Structure formats: structure tokens, C-alpha cells
Amino acid sequence: MDLEKTLRSIVSVQATIPEDAFTAPILGAERAGGGVVIRESGVVLTIGYLITEAEKIWLTPGNGRAVPAHALAYDQETGFGLVQALGRLDLPALELGNSGALEPGQPVTVAGARGQAVQAAVVSRREFAGYWEYLLDDAIFTAPAHPLWGGAGLIGPDGKLLGIGSLMLQMASGREVQDINMMVPIDLLKPILGDMLRYGQVQRPARPWLGIYSAENDGKVVVLDVDRRGPGAGAGLRQGDVVMDVRDQSVEGLADFYRKVWGAGPAGSEITLRVLRAGREMWVRVKSADRDSFLRKPVMQ
């Protein structure tokens, strides 16, 4: 791989979000990270949380010449976001590789904003459940961690794009704790890219969203917080509730909880939960919602 040539396809992404936007209290009104040019027409792939509800976006190549851009799409299920440059980038596009072939131990390059590249390796592939009602069946984890992980490109030895950086986490190995990056596999993009480019969203029913933040503790799903604007708050869910059942089916961990909620039907379906609160069992009926309906839609500048 010609690393210098590959890094030409990496851009910095800066986004400004209105202070009163739905995601501003959680993700902030000023966001920055990286992105990867995947079309020579100026289409950039990044991690979606950088551009959600953005009113202004700037892309900065390695030459430092900032170009305004427009948010094309954000897919809630995968976490991918697409941005279209509104000026000429004149940058090569990276070809999409085969992330399914990546195995633990294989060398990779993680290329992020400001042209910073980290030589890394795949440390594991496994399921990842995020506290914000997010689940990947087969996430890719790499180390050492890239300090500017959001939207960073996971590059294979052949120079092809294998994933996009989402998080920095910690992994315990014996007595040592190591920082690692979680990557969204590029294979998840291939079946939905056409919809994202054409329609600005994937043409599938939206998953039911409860508006809660949860964690797994000894196999139990505990509600860490409840968004006061979401359906969970309106139904009476509270911080500290332990979710025991979804529609009379026992919950076996955070990923299982999400799958059972999403399996109940599309957004708008009523989700019945049995929760344990202060030692007492109770039933809560939540009229789920489409998370996207709470978000500001992109506006062409």
C-alpha cells in the first residue's frame, strides 16, 4: 500500500449543530472527526454522530483548503454517515474492501483527521451493544487506539477501506488495560449505500426506539438514564429500573434486550416491559417511536 497516496483520501470533518437540536445536549454543538472519500464526486463516508442535525459542515483535506459540505444521510442501524462536498475536493476515492475477511492479528492502518495514521492490528471481532439503543453483530476492534477515532478509516494492507471508526474503549488483558478502537465494518455499507445516496436514508421500516440509555450488569439490563423527550419517559420508565421481560419474554443481556424490542414490530409498536424497581415488579407499556422523527433534517446551504 502507498500510504501517502491513501492518506490523500482522508479528510477532516467539522460540523456545527444548532444549540436547540435534539442531539446537542448529548453530542455537543461543535463536532470534529474524520472521513474517507469514497466517490471522486466528493462523497465522504464518516461516522454518523458527527453530522447528525448539522447545519454547517466543512471538509478539510490534507492541503488545508476547507470545503463546505452537506449531510446526505445518516443510518441509525449501522451508524454510517454520508457527506457531499459542495466544492471540488479533487481527491482520489478509496475502494471498498472485504471486511468479512479480516481476522484477529491481521495488520491494518487507522487513518484519521489531520492526516494522522496509526499502524494497528485487529484484536478481536465480536458483538457490540451500545447504551444508546445500538447493536452491531460483528464489530471490529483494533489496537493501538487512534487518538482521533471518530470517522477514521480502517485501511487494509491493499489500501482498501474496511471500516469506519466509531469509539475508543478499554480492554482488560490480565492486569493491564489497553485502549482500543471499535470499527463499523464496511461490509454493512454495501447493501445500503445506494439507498443512502439516492434517498438520504435506507428504505426499510424504522426500528422502535424507547429513548433510554442502558447497560448490562451481571447479565441484567439496567436503565442508566431516560431521555425526558422520548417515549420511555412518557411511559414512566426511570433511572435504575431493571428490565426483566419484553412482551413476556425474559431478557438475557443488553443485545438480547434490543433484539426483542426491535422484533416487536416497526417504530410506533407498543412495547410491554416488566421491570424491577426498588425491589418491586411492575409493567410498563411504551409506545415506541422513530428516533429519526426527533432529529432536524439536513438543509442545503
N, C-alpha and C positions, 0 to 999 in steps of 0.2 A: 504493500500500500504506500502511495505517495502521500505522507501525512500533510505536507504543506499544501498540496492541491486539495485534499479532503477538507482541511480547515477553512478553505475559502467558501465552503457551503454552509458554514456555521455563522449565525448572526446573533447579535444581542437583541432582546425584545424588552421594550419598556412600555408599560400601559398605565393610563390614568383612568380611574373609575370614579364616578360621582360619589360624593360622601354619603348620599342617602340611598345608594344602591343596596340591594339585598345582601350581597356578599361582602360589602365594605367592612362591616364590623369584625368579620372573621378573617378575611384575606387582605384587608387594607385597601386604601385608595390609590397607592402607588406600588406597582409590582414590576419586578425585573427578573429576567432569566435569559434563557437561550432558545434557539430554534434552528431548524435544519431546512434548507431549501430543497424541496422535492419536485418542483417544476420550474423550468427555466423561465416561465412566465412570471415568476415571483411568488409562487405559493410556498409558504413556510409552515412546517409542522412543528408544533410545540406542545407543551402540556397545558391543558385547557384552563386550569385555575389562574394562569397568568393573564388571560384575555377575557375571562367571563365578565360581562357587563361593561367592558371597556368603552369609553367614549373617544379616547385617543390612543393610538399605538404607533410606536416608532421602531423601525428595524435598523440596526447599525451593523454593517459588515465590518470586516477587519480593517478596512481602509478608513474607518471613522466617519463616513458620509451617511448621516441619518436619513432614512426614507420613511415618509408616512405610510401607514398601512391600515387595513380594515379587517375586522374579525369576520371570517367567513362562517365558521362553525365550531361548536363545542359539543362533544358527545359525552353525556353523563356516564354511560356504562363503561367505556374504556378509559375516559379521561383525556383523550386526544383533543387538541385544538388546531384549527387551521387559520392562517392569516394570509391575506393577499396584499402584497406591496402595491402602493399606488403610484410609485415611481420606478424607474429602472434600477434593478439590482445588479444586472449583468454578472450573475454568479452561476456557477455550474450546479446542477441538481444531483443530489445523491440518489443512487439506485436503491430500491428497497430490497433487502436481503431476505434470508430464510431464518427467522429467529427460532423456529422449531428445532433446528439442527444444533443450536447452542447447548453445550453440556458443561457441567461444573469443571473448573480447571482450565477451560479454554481462555486464551488471552484475548482481550478486547481493548479498544480505546474509547474513553468517555470524553467527548469534546463539548465544551460548554461556552457560555458567553465570554466575551473578551479574548477569544482565541485560546483559552486555556484547555490543554489536553492532559489527561491522566492515563497512563498505561495501567490497566487493571486486569482482573480475571473474574470470570463467573464463579461465585462462591456457592450459589445454590439456585434452584428453581423450585418454587412451591406456591401454594395458595396464599393469598394475602387478603385479609379483611380489614378495611379502614373504618375508623369510628364514625365517619360521615355517611354511612349507608353506601359503601363502595366495596366491590369484591372483584378480584382477579383470580381466576382458577389456576393460573400458572405464571406468576410474576418472575422476573429475572432479578437476581441480586448480585451486585458486583462490589469488589474492593480492590485497592483502597478507594475511599469515597472521593468524589469530585466536590470541591467546596461550593461550586455554583451548579448544583444538580438540576434545578428546575428547568425543564426543556432541553437539557443536554442530550446530545446524540450518542447512542451506543453504536460504535462502529466496529465491524468485523475486520479480520486481517486482510480481506479482499477489498476493503474500502466501502462496503455496502452498509446501509443503515439497518440496524437490528432492533432498535428500541429507542424510547424517549424517557429521559429521567423524570421521576416524579417526587421522590422523597429521599431524605437521608435518615437512616435508622441505626440502631446499635445492635450488634450481635455478640452474644457472650460465647467465648471459647475458653473453657477452663476458668482460670482466674482473670483472664484478660477480656476486655470489652473493645470491640472493633467497630468503627464507623463503616457503614455500607450504604450503597445506593440501591433504591428499588426502581426498576425499569419496567415500563409498559412494553410488552413485546410487539414488534412491528407487524407480525402476522395478524394481529387483531385489527389493524387498519385496513388491510387489503379488501375485505368484503364490504366495507362501509365507506371507503374513500369516494367512490362515485356519488353516493347519496350526499355526502358532506359537501362535495364540490358543486353539485347540481342544485340541491335544495337547502343547504345550510343546516341540515340535520339528517339523521338516519331515519328512513321510512319504516318505523316499527312502533308498536304501541309503547307508550311511556310506562316505566315501572312505577308501582305505587311507592310514594315517599311519605315517611312518617314525621320527618322533621325532628329527629332525635340524634344524639351522639352517644354511642355505646361502646363498651369494652368488654372483653372476656376475662373473667376471674375464676380460676379453677373450674372451667367449663360452664360457668354461669354467665349470662348476659346481663350486665348492669348498665342502667341508663346513667351516663355521666352528666348530661345536660339536655335540656329541651328548648328548642328554638321557640320563643314566645309567639312568633308569627306563623308557625307551622301547624299542621293538623294534630300532631301529638299533644301539643299544649292545650288546644281546644277540647280535646277528649279527656284531659285530666291526667296525662302521664306526668310523672315527677322525677326529678333527680333522685337517684338511689333506688328506684324501682328495679326489681329483678324480674326479667321476662322468663316465664316458665313454659308457656304454651303459645302457639299461634294456631288459632282455629282448631283447638282440641288436639293439636299435635305437639308433642314435647320438643323443646328446643335443646339442641346439642351443640352449643357453641355459637360464636358470632356469625361465622359463614353460614351455618345451618339456619340461623335466625333470618338472615337476609334472603336466603333461597326460599324459605317458607313464606315470607311476606311477598316476595316477587311472584311466587307461584300461585298466589291467591287471585290473580287477575290483573288487568291493567290499572293504571292510575285512576283513582276515583272509587276503587273497590273498598268495601268496608272490611277492616282487619280487626278481628277479635283477639285480644291478648289476655292471657291470665298472668298477672304479675303478683309478686310478693312485695309488700310494703310494710315495713316496721313489724315484720312477723305475721302479718295478716294477708291472706289471699284475696284478690279481687279481680273482677273482669273489667276490661276497658275496651270500648269499641271506637276505633279510629277510622274516620272517613278519610282515606288516603288522598294524596294529591299528586299532581305532576310537578316535580321540582322546577322544571323549566318555566312554568307559568308564573313563578315568583320573580324571575330574572328580567332585567332590562334587555331588550333586543338590540342587536348591533344597528347603528345608524351610520350610513355612509357620510363621511366628512367631505 
